[in-house]
Amino acid sequence: MLLGYQTNSLQNHRLADALRLLAEHGYRSVAITPDTCHLDPERTSDAELDAVARLLRELDLVPVMETGARFLLDPRQKHEPTLMTVEAAARARRLEFYGRVAAMGARLGARVVSFWTGIDRSPGPGSFERVVAGVRATCERIRAAGLVPSLEPEPGMAVATVADWHRVRAALGAEAPRLTLDIGHLYAEWEGDPAAVVAASVPHLAQVHLEDMRRGVHEHLLPGTGEVDFAGVLSALENGAYAGPVCFELSRSSHQAPTAVGICRELWQRCVGPSRR
């Protein structure tokens, strides 16, 4: 497994400084969220992407791409528009964003793009069909750029649980995305023993997010301030031979990022061992 960290948790750092901070602490991977503060998709040139790609190689950091920028597409509504938005033109903007992130990822040397469906604000008989169509279209965009699409169940969204992800997988068959599993979400959306859910999910994983969380509450917390059994879930990943990135996501902790980066590394060393081996 590769110890990783998310740039959405380093929003008060310039991207190059953030990457160097992670490398200094022994991180092996970085989950990059193109956003207003880092690699704005509308303003970042190919030359700038190439410079970041060189730095990633120099620092030996494996990039994965994330798409959770809060107000990038709509400055007034968090995460909107989404794959679940009723208006076709708005959904197209989300798809264009996913395609752009995939193209950026290809230039940066990433292999995976994580995405989610969005909240279903107009639930009805056609909701699941909208989920399937949106996920299928997203997968096509990401695969066209040569990357692997990976769908993240997100509390409160149309695909909120691992069980929801399996329903989408069954509907799409060979076109289905891989799974991005946020360990904390297994506490916010309880589906049974999280370590058991992790163990059963390993064959489908392309990316893993990690943070502390309390049962029934979707709030990303510093390790040691919630209820996550880090030793148990990390052992389940290791025992299942998961070898990809495990990226801490502390999106509300950018103001204390150097401290948080160190806390997460120390937790990893206790549970897994040295991060560079």
Residue pairs with C-beta under 8 A, 6 or more apart in sequence:
1 234
1 237
1 238
1 242
1 243
1 244
1 245
1 246
1 272
2 28
2 29
2 62
2 243
2 244
2 245
2 246
3 26
3 27
3 28
3 29
3 246
3 264
3 265
3 268
3 272
3 275
4 27
4 28
4 29
4 30
4 31
4 62
4 64
4 245
4 246
4 247
4 248
5 22
5 27
5 29
5 30
5 31
5 247
5 248
5 261
5 264
6 30
6 31
6 33
6 66
6 209
6 247
6 248
6 249
6 250
6 251
7 15
7 18
7 30
7 31
7 32
7 33
7 35
7 38
7 66
8 31
8 33
8 35
8 66
8 68
8 69
8 249
8 251
8 254
9 248
9 249
9 250
9 251
9 253
9 254
9 257
9 260
10 18
10 21
10 38
10 254
10 257
11 35
11 37
11 38
11 254
12 254
12 255
12 257
13 21
13 254
13 257
15 38
15 39
15 52
16 52
16 55
18 30
18 38
18 257
19 30
19 52
19 55
19 56
19 59
19 61
20 59
21 257
21 258
21 261
22 30
22 59
22 61
22 261
23 59
23 60
23 61
25 261
25 262
25 265
25 275
26 265
26 274
26 275
26 276
27 61
27 261
27 265
27 275
28 60
28 61
28 62
28 245
28 275
28 276
29 61
29 62
29 63
29 64
29 245
29 246
29 247
30 56
30 61
30 62
30 63
30 64
30 247
31 63
31 64
31 65
31 66
31 114
31 207
31 209
31 245
31 247
31 249
32 38
32 39
32 63
32 64
32 65
32 66
32 105
32 108
32 110
33 66
33 67
33 68
33 69
34 40
34 41
34 44
34 65
34 67
34 69
34 72
34 100
34 101
34 104
35 69
35 70
35 72
36 69
36 71
36 72
39 48
39 49
39 52
39 104
40 72
41 72
41 97
41 100
41 101
41 104
44 104
46 107
49 104
49 107
49 108
50 107
52 108
53 107
53 108
53 109
56 62
56 63
56 108
56 109
57 109
62 245
63 105
63 108
63 109
63 110
64 105
64 110
64 111
64 112
64 113
64 114
64 207
64 245
64 247
65 101
65 102
65 104
65 105
65 108
65 110
65 112
65 113
65 114
65 147
66 113
66 114
67 97
67 98
67 101
67 113
67 114
67 115
67 116
68 79
68 116
68 251
70 78
70 79
71 77
71 78
72 97
73 80
73 81
73 93
73 94
73 97
74 80
74 81
79 118
79 119
80 90
80 118
81 87
81 90
81 91
81 93
81 94
81 118
82 91
82 94
82 116
82 117
82 118
82 119
82 157
83 91
83 94
83 95
83 117
83 118
83 130
83 131
83 134
83 135
83 137
83 138
83 158
84 117
84 118
84 119
84 120
84 121
84 122
84 127
84 130
84 131
84 134
84 157
84 158
85 91
85 94
85 118
85 121
86 121
86 122
91 134
94 118
94 134
95 134
95 137
95 138
95 141
98 113
98 115
98 138
98 141
98 142
99 141
99 142
99 144
99 145
101 113
102 113
102 141
102 142
102 144
102 145
102 147
103 145
105 111
105 112
105 113
105 145
105 147
106 145
106 146
106 147
110 147
111 147
111 148
112 147
112 148
112 150
112 178
112 180
112 206
112 207
112 244
113 142
113 145
113 147
113 148
113 149
113 150
114 150
114 151
114 152
114 180
114 206
114 207
115 138
115 142
115 149
115 150
115 151
115 152
115 177
116 151
116 152
116 153
116 154
116 157
116 159
117 131
117 134
117 135
117 151
117 154
117 157
117 158
117 159
118 157
118 158
119 156
119 157
119 158
120 127
120 130
120 131
120 157
120 158
127 158
128 167
128 171
130 158
131 158
131 159
131 168
132 168
132 171
132 172
135 151
135 159
135 168
135 172
135 176
135 177
136 172
136 175
138 149
138 177
139 149
139 172
139 175
139 176
139 177
142 148
142 149
143 149
148 177
148 178
148 206
149 177
149 178
150 177
150 178
150 179
150 180
150 206
150 207
151 159
151 165
151 168
151 177
151 178
151 179
151 180
152 179
152 180
152 181
152 182
152 207
152 209
153 159
153 160
153 161
153 162
153 164
153 165
153 179
153 181
153 182
153 185
153 189
154 160
154 182
154 185
155 185
155 188
155 189
155 218
156 218
158 164
159 165
159 168
160 189
161 189
161 191
162 179
162 181
162 186
162 191
162 197
162 201
163 191
165 179
165 204
168 176
168 177
169 176
169 177
169 204
178 204
178 205
178 206
178 207
179 201
179 204
179 205
179 206
180 205
180 206
180 207
180 208
180 209
181 198
181 201
181 205
181 207
181 208
181 209
182 208
182 209
182 210
182 211
182 249
183 194
183 198
183 208
183 209
183 210
183 211
183 213
183 228
183 233
184 209
184 210
184 211
184 212
184 213
184 218
184 220
184 221
184 226
184 228
184 249
185 209
185 213
185 218
186 194
186 197
186 198
186 233
187 194
187 213
187 214
187 215
187 216
187 226
187 227
187 228
188 213
188 215
188 216
188 217
188 218
190 215
190 216
191 197
194 228
194 229
194 232
194 233
195 229
195 232
195 233
195 235
195 236
196 236
198 233
198 236
198 237
198 240
199 236
199 239
199 240
202 236
202 237
202 240
202 241
202 242
203 240
205 242
205 244
206 244
207 244
207 245
207 247
208 237
208 242
208 244
208 245
208 246
208 247
209 246
209 247
209 248
209 249
210 228
210 230
210 233
210 246
210 247
210 248
210 249
210 264
211 220
211 221
211 222
211 223
211 226
211 228
211 248
211 249
211 250
212 220
212 221
212 222
212 223
212 224
212 225
212 226
212 227
212 228
212 230
213 219
213 220
213 221
213 226
213 227
213 228
214 221
214 226
214 227
215 227
219 252
220 249
220 250
220 251
220 252
220 253
221 250
222 250
222 253
222 260
222 263
223 230
223 263
223 264
223 267
224 263
224 267
230 267
230 271
231 270
231 271
234 246
234 268
234 271
234 272
235 271
237 246
238 272
248 260
248 264
250 257
250 260
250 264
253 260
265 275
268 275
269 275
